[in-house]
Amino acid sequence: MTGKLPEQTALQTVNDELPRINGLNSMDYRILYTFRRCPYAIRARMALAYSKIDVHQHEVDLKNKPPELLKASAKGTVPVLLLEDGRVLEQSMDIIIWALTQSDPDGWLSTELKEQGDDLIYYNDIKFKPLLDNYKYPKNSEKNDPAYYRDKARIYLNQLNSLLKSNRYLLTDHISFADVAIFPFIRQFYMVDTQWFEQSEYKYLQTWLSSFLNSELFIKVMKKIP
């Protein structure tokens, strides 16, 4: 299965006056609009931190979105990265790929692994994420039964667990862009019912998840913005 990720969009350019935050002009500073717990924002922040790309982070109140964000990106969701030249990266995968093309010391973005990684991320974003949302918020779902959506998610969890039987990480024995893109969503799934996940048959997936949860990179990007 190969599909176009919903987040793989062309870079946009802000042609009029660029937004300003705390007196900083986006032509001089990269500005990242983010929300600490959002899995899309987490994966973008992890890639930026790994690539050692400095950004001025702006934590967004999702119930009171700043006009600067809405001006830069009409969709009004995070993450959004505003570059010095006025380009706007509105999707987390755009941010990840851009960051890795700037600096990728450990080879997260491999040509040989990209197609397989894209397939995993496509399934994660298109198929697994809706199940995750319904599992996490069953009162808003059609079935109103978290166990129903958890069972539906097993197809993807089984696939990931099977991949991890052969490699330390999803595609190989070192971290790739696919691991970082998928990890925040598995973390969110795990947090819905930690006891169930820890007692499940997904032992390889548990080990993989734990390695990220305890990593310096994840701990760093989850620090609250002063």
N, C-alpha and C positions, 0 to 999 in steps of 0.2 A: 504493500500500500504506500503510495506516494501522493501526497496532497500538498496544496499550497496552504501554509499556515495562515490563519486569519490575521496574524500580526505582521506578516511579511508585506509591508506597504512601502511605497516610495517615500524617500525623505522629502519633507515639505520645507518650504522657505517662508519665513516671515518677512514680507516686503516693506511693511510700514514700520512705525515706531516699535522697537523691541521692548518687551516688558522689563520692568525694573523691580528688584526686590531688595529692600533695605539699602537702597542707594547704589546697588551694584548693577552695572549694565551688562546684559548678556553677551555683548560683543567683547567684553573683557574677562568674563567668568562663565564657566559652564554651570548651568543651573539644573538641578534634578528635582522635579516635583515628585514626592514619594509619600507613601503611607507605610508605617513601620511593619505592620502585620500582613500586608497584602502580598500574596505569593508571587504575583507578577513583579511587584516592586522589589521583593527580596532577591529574586533571581537577577534582576538588573543591577542591583547594588553589589551583589557578589561578583559579577563580572567586572564591574567598574573598579572594585577594590582589588581584585586579583590583578587587573591590568595596571594598577597604581595610577589611575586617572583621577585627578582632583576635580571634585564638583562641589558646588555650594548647594547643600541639601535644604529643601524647603518641605517640611512636614505639612501635609494637607489635611485640613479638617474636612472630611468628605461631606459633612452636612452644611458646610459653609465654605465652598470652594472659592479661592481668591480670584478676582477678575483677571489677574496676570496669567493664571493657568488657562482660563477659558479663552483668553485672547490668543495664547500660544497654541492651544489645542481645543477645538470646539467640542470634542467628545468629552472632555472634562474628567477623564479617568487617569489614574496613575499606573505606571510611571510615565513621565514625560521628561525628556532631556533636551534642553535648549543649548545649542552649541554657540561658540564665539562668533561664527560667521552667519548666525541667524537661522541655520537649519534646525528643524524640530524633529526629534525622533519620538514618535508617539506610542510606540509599541515596545514591549520589553524585549522581544527577540531582535528587533532592530538595534536596540541599545546593546544587547549582548554581542551581536555580530560586529557592530561598530567598535566596541571596546576591544574585542579580540583581534581585530585587524590593526589596532593601534599597538597592542603589545600582548603577546601570547607566549610567555617564556616556557611554559610546560606543555605546549601543544594541545590545548583544549580543542581547538578547531582544526580537525584533520580532514583533508579532502577524501581520504579513503573511508572515513567513518560518517561523513556528513549525511549521506542519503539515509542510512539506517537511523542516525540520530534524528533527522527530520521526521521520519516516520513515527518514532516513539513520541516526539514532542507533539506531532499532529494528533495522535490518538489521545495524548494527555489533555491537550487543550480543547479538543472537539468532543471526545467521548467521555473521558474520565472526569473532567471538571464539572459538567452538569450533574453527574452522579454524586460527586463530592458535595456539591451545593445542597442537593436534596438529602443526602446523608447527614449533613451538618445542620440543616434547617428543615426537618421533616414536616413541620407544621405548614410550611409554604409549598410542599410538594403534592403531587397528585395522589400518591399512595399513603402519605402520612405515616410511613413505616420506615424507620432508619435501617432496619435489618434488610429490607427489600433492596434498597439502594446499595448497601454494603455487599450483598451477594452479587448484584450486577457488576460491581467494581472488581470482583474476583478475577474476571478475564484479564484485566490489565495487571492486577497485582501478581497473578500467576506468571504472566509474561515477564515482568520485571524480575521476579524471584528466580525464574528459570535462567535468565541471562546472567544473573549474579552467581549462579552455581559454577559457571565457567570462568568468570572474570571477577576481579575485585570490584570493578565498577561496571556500569551497564554495557559499555561497548568494548572495553579493553581493561588492562590492569592499571590504568591511570585515569584520572578524572578527565572527562570530556565535557563539551558544552551541553550535551544531553543530560548528564548527571545534574548539573547546576540548574538547568531549565526545569527539570522534573522534581527535584528534591523538595522545594517549598510546598508542593501540592501533596506529596506523600506525608510530609510533616503535618500538614493541616488535617489530612485523613487520620493519621495516627492520633492526633490530639482530640478527635471527637470521642474516642473510646480507647484510651491507652491500654487498659487492661485486656480488652479483646485483642488488640493488635499484638501485644506482647505475648499473649498465649496462643496466637495463631500459628499456622504452619509456615509462615513466611520468614523463616530464620535468616536466610541470606539477605532479604530485604531489611530485616531488623538491624542486622550488622551494618549494612550500607547506610541506613538512616542514622544510626548512632554515630557513625564516623563523621557525618556532616554536622549533626547537632553539637558535637563536641569539638568541632574544628575551630581554629583561631579565626578563619575567614568568616564563618557564620556568626560567631560571637561578636566579631568586630562590627559587622553590618547591622546587627540587631541592637546596638547601643542606641539609647535614646538621644535624639538631637537636642543639644542644650537650648 
